[in-house]
Amino acid sequence: MAVPMPVTPMLLNIDESRAVEALRELAQKLDGAPCEVVLDFSSVQRVDSSVIDALADLARIANKNDKATKLVLRNVNVNVYKVLKLVKLTGRFAFVS
């Protein structure tokens, strides 16, 4: 019986001014291998529709490979969380502070 390899989390700091580009680059790099991606949103004070779209695309791609990729959003401020809740994206991510 094969023992699964431990998954090392990948931490990415998301800069508000480059959030869309960073999320799209990450989505292109997901290859289906089991991984945990932690996105630090501490510098993101607000999100617009392009960031929401990029997060939705990232979640879709991560879930495509039988949920082998776990997406974690860290240090999300209350206003950003409320927007993500409103557009029904909170269920596709884990949240930590």
C-alpha positions in Angstrom: 0.0 0.0 0.0 1.4 3.4 -1.0 1.7 6.0 1.6 0.6 9.5 0.4 3.4 12.1 0.3 2.9 15.0 2.7 1.7 18.1 1.0 3.9 21.2 1.6 1.9 24.4 1.5 2.8 27.0 -1.0 2.5 30.6 0.3 1.9 33.5 -2.1 1.5 37.1 -1.0 -1.2 38.8 -3.0 -0.5 42.4 -3.8 -3.8 44.3 -4.4 -2.4 46.1 -7.5 -1.4 42.8 -9.1 -4.0 40.4 -7.7 -5.6 39.4 -11.0 -2.2 38.7 -12.7 -1.0 36.7 -9.7 -4.1 34.6 -9.5 -4.1 33.9 -13.3 -0.4 32.9 -13.2 -1.1 30.6 -10.3 -4.1 29.0 -12.1 -1.8 28.3 -15.1 0.8 26.6 -12.8 -1.7 24.2 -11.1 -0.9 20.8 -12.6 -3.2 18.5 -10.7 -0.6 17.3 -8.3 -1.7 17.4 -4.7 -0.9 20.7 -3.1 -2.0 23.3 -0.7 -1.9 26.9 -1.8 -2.1 29.7 0.8 -2.9 33.1 -0.6 -2.1 35.9 1.9 -4.6 38.7 1.3 -3.3 41.0 4.1 -2.5 43.7 1.6 -5.8 43.4 -0.2 -8.4 46.0 1.1 -11.0 45.5 -1.6 -11.8 43.4 -4.6 -13.4 44.2 -7.9 -15.1 42.0 -10.5 -11.8 41.1 -12.2 -10.4 39.7 -8.9 -13.6 37.9 -8.2 -13.5 36.3 -11.7 -9.8 35.3 -11.3 -10.6 33.7 -7.9 -13.6 31.8 -9.3 -11.4 30.6 -12.2 -8.7 29.5 -9.8 -11.2 27.6 -7.6 -12.7 25.9 -10.7 -9.3 24.8 -11.9 -8.3 23.6 -8.4 -11.5 21.6 -8.0 -11.2 20.1 -11.5 -8.5 17.6 -10.4 -10.6 15.8 -7.8 -9.9 18.4 -5.1 -6.2 17.6 -5.0 -5.5 21.3 -4.6 -6.6 23.0 -1.4 -6.9 26.7 -1.6 -6.5 28.7 1.6 -7.1 32.5 1.9 -5.2 34.0 4.8 -5.7 37.4 6.5 -8.8 38.3 4.4 -10.4 41.5 5.8 -14.1 41.6 6.7 -15.1 43.7 3.7 -13.4 41.4 1.2 -14.9 38.4 2.9 -18.4 39.9 2.7 -18.0 40.4 -1.0 -16.8 36.8 -1.5 -19.7 35.6 0.6 -22.1 37.7 -1.5 -20.9 36.1 -4.7 -20.9 32.7 -3.2 -17.2 32.0 -3.3 -16.5 31.4 0.4 -17.4 27.7 0.1 -14.6 27.1 -2.4 -11.8 28.3 -0.1 -10.6 27.7 3.4 -10.0 30.8 5.5 -7.4 31.4 8.2 -6.2 34.4 10.0 
